[in-house]
Structure formats: structure tokens, C-alpha cells
């Protein structure tokens, strides 16, 4: 971070303070996320399932929007097979 700021023309002191500030923001964000995680412990599986569903939906939408002919059909079939395989694996593993 400091080297990037130096390359942008920042003075050494300002670049160093910018790097320290960047690390401090990450530390504060980690602490806040930990506190939030403890308070949301009961509904965390639900939130994670929504996040996973959103990721799968965005992948499928991108897959449908791609224009690749036969490869598109194969990829859609593979996605559907994987989507059907997930509940089966969940049932088998408990």
C-alpha cells in the first residue's frame, strides 16, 4: 500500500500514514464483524444459505446469458446435475 501511494506521488510520511490507516480499518472491521457474528449466531445458517443462493443464481444467470451454442447446453446440464446433487450429498452426509 505504501509503495502504491508513493508511486502516486505521496510524501513518505503521508504514504506511511495511509498504509497504517488501511491496516487499522481492516482491524476495526474484523472486530465489528466478530461482534456481529456473535449476535447473529442463531440465524447465521439462514444468512449463509441466502448468500449461497445468490451466488448460484448469479452464476446461472451468467451461464444463460453466455452465447456459446452447444457448450451452453452442456454447461446448463452440468449446472442442473450439480444443483440436484447438492441435496443428495447433504442427505447422505447428514
C-alpha distance (Angstrom), angle and dihedral (degrees) to the residues before:
residue distance angle dihedral
X1 . . .
X2 3.77 . .
X3 3.79 92.7 .
X4 3.82 91.0 50.2
X5 3.78 91.0 51.8
X6 3.80 90.4 46.9
X7 3.82 89.3 51.8
X8 3.80 88.2 53.7
X9 3.79 89.1 57.2
X10 3.79 101.5 -99.5
X11 3.79 117.8 149.5
X12 3.84 116.1 -105.3
X13 3.81 92.7 -108.2
X14 3.80 94.4 48.3
X15 3.81 91.5 45.4
X16 3.82 90.4 51.2
X17 3.80 91.7 48.9
X18 3.80 89.7 48.1
X19 3.81 90.5 52.9
X20 3.79 92.3 48.2
X21 3.80 90.2 47.6
X22 3.78 90.6 51.2
X23 3.81 90.8 54.1
X24 3.80 92.0 45.8
X25 3.80 91.5 54.3
X26 3.81 90.0 53.2
X27 3.80 91.7 49.9
X28 3.79 93.2 48.8
X29 3.81 90.7 47.0
X30 3.81 90.7 51.1
X31 3.80 92.1 51.3
X32 3.81 92.2 48.1
X33 3.81 91.0 47.6
X34 3.82 90.2 51.6
X35 3.80 91.9 51.1
X36 3.80 91.1 46.9
X37 3.79 91.0 48.0
X38 3.81 91.5 55.5
X39 3.79 92.3 50.8
X40 3.84 93.3 47.2
X41 3.80 95.8 44.4
X42 3.82 93.2 118.7
X43 3.79 97.2 53.4
X44 3.80 97.8 33.5
X45 3.85 94.3 104.9
X46 3.80 89.6 54.0
X47 3.80 92.2 49.3
X48 3.80 91.5 47.9
X49 3.80 91.1 49.9
X50 3.80 90.3 53.0
X51 3.81 89.9 50.0
X52 3.80 91.3 49.7
X53 3.79 91.5 47.8
X54 3.79 90.8 50.6
X55 3.81 90.9 51.5
X56 3.80 92.4 48.7
X57 3.80 91.2 47.5
X58 3.79 92.8 51.2
X59 3.82 90.9 49.1
X60 3.79 91.6 49.6
X61 3.81 92.8 47.5
X62 3.81 90.6 51.0
X63 3.79 89.0 47.6
X64 3.80 91.7 52.6
X65 3.79 92.6 47.0
X66 3.79 93.3 52.3
X67 3.79 113.7 99.2
X68 3.80 105.6 -145.1
X69 3.82 105.0 126.2
X70 3.80 112.3 -147.4
X71 3.80 92.8 11.7
X72 3.81 88.2 57.9
X73 3.80 91.4 56.1
X74 3.79 92.5 47.5
X75 3.79 91.8 47.9
X76 3.82 90.9 48.4
X77 3.81 90.6 50.7
X78 3.81 91.1 48.9
X79 3.80 90.5 49.3
X80 3.81 90.9 50.4
X81 3.80 91.5 48.3
X82 3.79 91.3 50.1
X83 3.79 91.0 46.5
X84 3.82 90.6 52.9
X85 3.79 92.0 44.1
X86 3.81 93.7 57.6
X87 3.83 96.7 70.6
X88 3.80 90.7 43.6
X89 3.81 91.6 54.0
X90 3.79 90.8 45.2
X91 3.82 90.2 53.2
X92 3.80 92.8 47.0
X93 3.79 95.7 47.9
X94 3.80 95.2 42.3
